[in-house]
Amino acid sequence: MKRAIPLLLVIIAYIFFLIFSFSSSSGHHEGGGVGELVVGHLTDYPIKRVSIKPGDNFLVTALKEFNNLIAKVNERYLKNITIDLGFIKGDMRITKWVMMMWINMILCILIFVPLAGSIKKDTMGSESKWVNLWEALIGFVHDDIVEPNFEGKYINKAMPYFSTLFFFILFCNLMGLVPGMTTATGNLAVTGGLAILTLLGMFVIGVLFQGPLWIYKGTVPHGVPFILGIILLWPIELLGLLIKPFALTIRLFANMTAGHVVIIIFIFLVMMFKAYYIGIGSVLGSLMIYLLELLVAFIQAYIFAVLSAMFIGASIHAH
């Protein structure tokens, strides 16, 4: 334990060194105010070429080279593939948040496919701490997210979806804290897409278990006269049904965005004042928010997954 504390401090110090290195080397925000810095970090845009400077460290150089490779594919191939659906217009260029979702998807595959093979092979339990760590997290999803909201044989059927949902959101949240990366769940389109999956799950499960009339029978309490229900209660219940995924969208987006804005502002204070005493306070403030964001990343993944399980699980039974 005594050795772990200095190692943790070294890792944290190195993380903040990378943050400042990447922030100071990014030509996109040079000369701009904190507003431009925040907006540039929190808005999506197609990946474009950036210049590699002699003063860039090895990590920043590697990130920029990878960025330029994607930018080359965007400009040469994907820019000419356009979509025009009237209300949706654009092209197929890879944006920074699309790239982050791909990275998190690949990360999930690289971790859980070998993990599944290891668990299947060691039927009596693995001695690997790495395997036990992920088994504990999967057990957490089973015991605290899925089991309280589903019953019997439906628990195992629901586990793949909610495990995928929880870990994908968790990885998106955590990867946004890595210097040079960005938080995919800080985009309303991403959180909205995940919430739409929850809404579709509610409708599909409701229709499968309660029939096509679930949209009325499953939302309006039993015993309410039909005229009163269809005129007064059903529109209110239907509106509440649609508000649930909207609340999921805003909650995850707002919580993952707020912490990043505060960290960016603290970091910008160093570049703005260029004073050592400001730098010390800025680093300490950023460190506290950064550690808090590690906790928030886990909590928000849990909240989104458990509320989705509650909403979908409630569709099995009538109101």
N, C-alpha and C positions, 0 to 999 in steps of 0.2 A: 504493500500500500504506500509506503514511504517513497519507493522508487517510482510509483505510478504518478504521483503528484508533480514532481519536476518534469517528467516526460510529457504530461498533459500540458504544462505551462509552455514547454518548448514547442509543442505542436500548435497551440493557440497563437503563440508569438509568430510562428512561421506562416500561419494562415493569414494573419493580419499584415505581415510583410508582403505576401502575395496580393492581398487586396489593394494595398497602397501602390504596389508596383503596377498592377494591371490598370488601376484607376488613373495613375499618373501618365501611363504610356498610351492611353486611348486618345487618339487625335479627334474622335467624334465630339468630345465635350470640351475641348480646350477653348478657353476664353468665354465659355458659356456660364450662366448662373446656375444656382442649385436647382431652379425650376427645370431648366433644360436637361440637367443631369438626371433628375428624377423621372421626367417624362421619357427620356431616351431609354432608361432602364425598364420602365413599366409598360412600354408600348411595343407592339409586334411590328416587324418589318422584314422584308426579304434579305437574306444574307448577301452582303456585298463585299467587295475586295477592300482590305485595309492594308496600309503600308507597314512594313516591318522595319523598325528603327534600330540603329546600332546599339542603343542603350537598353533594349528589351532583354529581360532575363530569359532563361531557357524555356520556362513554362509559358510565358507570354508569347514567345516566338513560335512554339509548337501550336498554341491555340490559334494564332493568326494564320499559320500555314494551313491548318485544317479548315479554318474559316474561308480562306482563299480558294481551297479546293472545291468546297460547296458552292462558293460564288461563281466559279467557272462553270459548274454544271447548271446553275441557275440561268446564267446569261446565254450559254450556248444551246441548251436543250429545252428547259422548262419554261422559259419566258414566253416562248411562242405557242405554248399550249394554253389556250384561254377558255374561260367559262363565262357564259352570258345567259343567265336564267331570268333576266328582267330585274328581280330584286337582289340578285347575287351576281356580281361581276368581279372578275379577277383572272389571275393566271395560276399556274401550278408551281411557281417558284417556292423553294424551301425557305421557311421563315425560321427565326431563332427559336420560337416556341415549338414548332413542329420538330425541329432537330432535338430539342430537349426531351420531347415525348418519345422520340425514337430511341434516344440514349437510355431513358428509363425503362422502356420496353425491353431493350436488349439486356439491360442489367437484370431485370426480372428473370429473363430466360436463362442467362448465365448462372444465376444463383440457384433457381428453384428446379431446373431440369436435372442437374447433377445431384441436388439435394434429395429429390424424389427417388432417384436411383439408389442413393446411399441409405435412405430410410427403408426402402423396400428390401435392400440386401441385409441390413442389420435388424432383423425382426425382434431381437431381444434388447435393442437399444444401442446407440452408438457411443463410443468413448470420446469422440471428437467434440471439442467445445464449440467449434464452428457450427456443426450440425445441431447440437443441443440448443444453441442460441436461437436458430431459426425455428426449431421445433417448439421452443417456448413461445415464440411470437405467434406461430400458427395455432398453438393451443390457446393463446389469448384470444385470437379471432374466433375460435370455436366456442370457447366458454363464455366470453363476454359480449360477443356481437351476434353470432348466429343462433346458438342454443336458446337464449332467452326469447327469441322472436319466431322460432320455428319449432316444430315438434316431430318426434318419431323419425321416420325415414327421410323426411324433408330436410333434416339438418345436414346430412351428408351430401344431398343434392344441391343445397344452397352454398356449401363451403367453397367450391371452386370460384364462384363469382365473387363472393364477398372477400375471400382471401386476395384475389386479383385486384379488386377495387381498393382494399386497404393498403396493400404493399405498393401498388402503382402510385397512389396519392402520396404515400409516405416517401417514396423515392423522389417524386417530383418536388416535394417540399424540402427534402434534405439536399438535393442536388442544387437547388437555388442558393444554398449557403456556401457552395464551393466557389472560390474566386474564378472569374471568367465565365461562370455558368449563369443561368437565369431560371426563375421559378415558373414552370409551365402552369401551375395552379394559380398564378397571379394574373391569369388571363380569363376574362369572363366567358370567352368562347369555349375554353377548356372545361371550366367548372360547370358551365351551362350544358355542355355535351354530356358530362358525367351525370348531371342532375336529370337530363332527359332520359338517360338509361334507367334511372330509378323510376321515373314517371311511366315509362313503357313497361317496366317490371310490375308496377302496381296494376296497370290495366290488363296485362297478359295474365298474371296470376289471378286477378279478380274474375276475369272471364272464364278461365279454365276451371276454377273451383266453384264459382257461383253462377255461371251461365252468362249469356249475353245481356241479361237485365241487371247484371251487377252494378252497372253505372248508376242505377236508381236504388235497387234493393240493398246494395251493399253500402250505401252512403246515408240513406234516410232511415232513421230508427223505426223499428217495427211498431205497429199500432197507431201510427200517425195516419189520419184520413188522407186519401190519395190527393184530393183537391188541395188541401193545405200543404201536403208534402211537395207536390209538383210546382205549386205557385211560390211558396215561401221557403221551405227548408231545402229543397233540392238545389236551387241556384246557389244558396249559401254554402252548402256542403261541396258542391262542384267547384266553387271558387276556392274553398279551403283546400281541396284536392290539388288544384293547380298552384296554389301558393306554396305548398310544401317543397317542390323542386326549386322554385324561385328562391326560397329562403336558403336552401342548400347551396345554390349558386353564389349568392351574395355573401353568405357566412364564410365560406372557404376562401373566396376571392379577397374579401376585406381583411381577414386575419393574416393571410399570407402576404398581402401588399403592405400593410401598415408597418410591420417590423422592418421590411426592406427599406421603406422610405426613411425611417428613423436612422438606420445604419448609414444610408447614403448621406444624410444630412450631417451626421457626426463626422464622417470621413471628409466631407466637403469643407468642414470648418478648418481642417489642417491646411488645405490648399488655399483657402480664402485668407486666413490670418497669417500663415507661414511663421508661426511662433511655437517655441518648444513647450511652453506652459499650456497652450491651447492643444497641442498635440497629445500631451499626457492625458488631459481631461477627455479629449476626443477618443483616444484609444480605450480608456477605461469605460467610457459610456458605450462605445461600440461593442466592447467585450461583453458587458452585461446584457445588452440587447441581443447580441449574437447567441449567448448561452440560453437566453429566454426563448429565442427563435427555435433552438434545437428541441425544446420542450413543446413549443407550440406546433411544430411540424408533426410530432407524434399525436398530440391531442386533436388537432384538426383532422388528421387521417382517421382517427378513431371516431370522432363525432360524425363525420360524413358517412362512414361505413355503418355505424350503429343506427343512425337515423334512417338511412336507406333500408336497413334490415327491418326496422320497426314499421316503416311505411309499406314495404312489400309484404312483410309477414302479416300485417293487419288486413291485407286484401284477401287472405285465405278465408276469413270468417266475415259474416255480415256485421253491419254496424250494431 
